[in-house]
């Protein structure tokens, strides 16, 4: 059998979790003797669509399969075009409603694999409850409003955070720069001190470390130290960044989400080499708190 060629489409190269996704895919490709090409969408859904359409429509560069983590929607039209061209489709960190239907009467493997994003939010809400046992206000930095991941994490977080924990929501785009800019702009408002923020909670580690850098630039030393004494939490928890930032005390906690791109590549490769046996339609991996919630409790008490 000829060596498989798989296109891996990721959201951005300016994000530690996305780079961990790329590394996981590269490690799996080497182990599986599969060729991969990784492309990044630069946080632009239109750009990602155009990239994928170009590969799907090119006879010379058409891959055997596409592994994609979408910027925005689950890309049902692009998925249908890929499968119609005989290209396998692996949806990462999304649960496309179309997956089961698209598998009917098609030999190309189609599946989704994702971390339980609502559980990510539930864990973060529990972290908030642990750090803020007496309640208080959280500066909460979300990703893009169009992202399903953002909505699921917010829903899960709201289901477990205590009622006496209030949120002030800022918007980022998953990058460190966006977390920095959001907090920098917010600090410039005269009302920023009136909310008595007691915790900074971010939907990923990159925005969390960007937020911290904005606080580090506060000119008044006493005010700066007050901001930096607050717990700052994130999500993604890669070993080299999020977990390391917690170990160094730059973040108070994160949530470990094992990179799924490598697992997706292994599932896809196995399915194609098996002659078209479809994998399970939806595969879910479970996140975990770092540190564990009981250790956070011990630290906060």
PyMOL commands that set and color helices and strands:
alter all, ss='L'
color gray80, all
select helices_A, chain A and resi 16-32+45-57+76-84+99-103+117-131+148-160+176-187+190-193+205-216+221-228+242-247+261-273+293-300
alter helices_A, ss='H'
color red, helices_A
select strands_A, chain A and resi 5-10+35-40+65-68+88-92+110-115+136-142+165-171+197-202+231-233+254-256+282-285+288-290
alter strands_A, ss='S'
color yellow, strands_A
deselect
rebuild
show_as cartoon
